[in-house]
Amino acid sequence: MTGPQSSADASLVRITAALRLLLVVLFGLLGVAIPDGEVSSPGYYVILAVYALIAVGWFAVVYRRQAPPRIQIASPAIDVLGLIGLAAFSGGATSMLQPAFFLIPIAVAFKGAPWATGLIGGVTSVAYLVVWLTDPGAADVDRNVTWLNFGFLLWLTAATTGLSYVLLRRSRRIDALLTAQRQLVTQTLAASDRERAVLAEALHDRPLQTLLATRMDLEDVMDSPSAADLAPVMANLRSTATELRELVSGLHPQVLAQLGLVPALTELARRHEERTGVPVRLELTPVDAGELASLLYSAAGELLTNVVKHARADDVLLELGGDDTTLRLVVTDNGVGFDPSIVPDRIAQGHIGIGAQAARVIGAGGTFTISEPTGGGTRVAITVPR
């Protein structure tokens, strides 16, 4: 795993390693505080020295690089073994180190590995019990206290395992949210690029071509302009103004914002008929599209444009409907048909209109289906969840 979550895990490992060093210092101070009769000085300090070397080495490793997960889980096992040895050489069943047994399950819980927390906690509980039951000096100690403390350790193990499970779930949820956030940023940037490409293509295919033709007409009549010569120029300029007005309206249709999706689609179909002469039959059911209205309107505009540019159809049917869970937009024409397999090639060539609409629909959790109805032509069906 890489990213913010792995960085958080590495920080936790480093903090735990630093706390282990402090624990070594406390064990050293306890060795001084424990009465001489209860401490086997050579054994206690040999184990403490080995434990200290391991703690320092582990601290150096995790601060230089991230340790493998299996090694991270093994470190609490070393704590258990070290604690057993220190307790055995410092009074056994009556050792002043007994409270340290309760610290290990708590320390492991924050690693976010429930199975490891349960395993290490169980081993720690059994180790505590073994130290008591095998120590000859424990004969004078009430065994009920031993079993009671053992029960407390088991309870603490169960509690910390549950805590570890909760932390793991939250960690995964945060990681998923961070991943989704990165994906949304990427998709937003990609959508912005697609929209700019669509706008560039629309300007290039219509107004820009008309302006270039107008410039050529002006160059032809510059020497001896007359009203008759300027008539085509004026017609081209009026056409360009109309195309730009329609383009701006397509980017932000006022009728969609003010009256809703059905009136906006009706106006879109009317403008399409005026511009192309191809009639558009409407079967529009009033629906509450909400935030999806812009998506469906944009898709309808692109599909009608595609009919003119590629289908060579003379009849178009635009349908809108839906139910409680989905919205449905369908555009059917009687043109030459459309091969869905060419969409990736068209996108690669920079003609991304229909591909961009499909990506937006799919990104909204919907479906974008291209089929050939009976009798020929093309049928594009869009469904999106409410």
Buried (B, 14 or more C-beta within 10 A) or exposed (E): EEEEBEEBBBEBBBEBBBEBEEBBEEBBEBBEEBEEEBBBEEBBBEBBEBBBEBBBEBBEBBEEEBBEBEEBBEBBBBBBBBBBBBBBBBBBBBBBBBEBBBBBBBBBBBBBBBEBBBBBBBBBBBBBBEBBEEBEEBEEBEEEEBEEBBEBBBEBBBBBBBBBBEBBEEBEEEBEEEEEEEEEEEEEEEBEEBBEBBEEBBBEBBBBBBBEBBEEBBEEBEEEEEEEBBEBBEEBBEBBEBBBEBBEBBEEBEBBEEEBBBBBBBBBBEBBBEBBEBEBEBEBEEBEBEEBBBBBBBBBBBBBBBBBEBBEBEBBBBBBBBEEEBBBBBBBBBBEBBEBEEBEEBBEEEBBBBBBBBBBBEEBEBBBBBEEEEEEBBBBBBBBEB
